[in-house]
């Protein structure tokens, strides 16, 4: 089984849609996805993901099922400085790198930061829904791997978001999502692929075959958007800090 995570195009967050560039990216993306033999399409309920899926679905004369848990990860934490609610993955390195537990696949969720809001409960709920989804597709969670009860070569496409992709990957692969949130980035319309390997009969583990690939944009002459990235140098005042 193969799962393809597609991040939405360059976002217009104010209107929960895409920018002009984002719509161009979505048009370019359709050529890449349409070459895949896709068994099922699923989409976040948020507008920017839906708009990204539309060119592909129209070209392939297909529909996508909306999965509410594919929306951008809604968990929050209390800001360490202000106490205000905020997303859990935009953290300054001088803060989060001091806490070794945030690197740990089991301990991260019990840290004071993650317990300060609802991130820990939302994370567990999303992971439960993911496991139910995979069970319905033939792969049942058993500890840190999946029992291949109905093994298959289906390709599933998720149109969603960077934050939730990191969450889902962290659960499937057994990693702290903090490391994925802070150490990786999936640019707009990037493609991330994981595929089962059943080296022992009935025992499946997913392996990442590509993360955040935007080769389709380069091939079309479209420079990828830096949405979700921060400044390369602190002196780059025109870039997000």
ABEGO torsion letter per residue (X at the ends): XBBBBBBBBBBBAAAGBBBAAAAAAAAAAAAAAAABBBABBBBBABAAAAAAAAAAAAAAGBBBBBBAAABBBABBBBBAAAGBBBBAABBBAAAAAABAAAABAAAAAABAAAAABAAAAAAAAAAAAAAAAAAAAGBBBBEABBBBABBBABBBBBBBBAAAAAAAAAAAAGBBAAAAAAABBBBBGBBBBBBBBBABBGBBBBBBAEBGBAAAAAAAGBBBBABGBBBABAABAABBX
